């Protein structure tokens, strides 16, 4: 299983979750875990997804998700679980 961490941060607006999840569905990316909050009008979402069945490599998906983020006024980051874990070690 290729676990990937996806974060979405920006001003809250209608359709953020729908836009990201539609991309996942269209690219056979399965959401394993999801957490989202809205604080002071700011939207924050973190997801763990499985990209094993996706025809797209993580680099391409990360680029396309970043473009979607620009369209909806958010910053979307996507990185493999291994890199995420190494960056956040104490």
Protein Blocks (a to p, Z undefined) as FASTA:
>chain_A
ZZddddddddddehklmmmmmmmmmnopacfbdcdddeehiacddddddfklpmbdfklm
mmmmmmmmmmnopacddddfklmmmmmcZZ
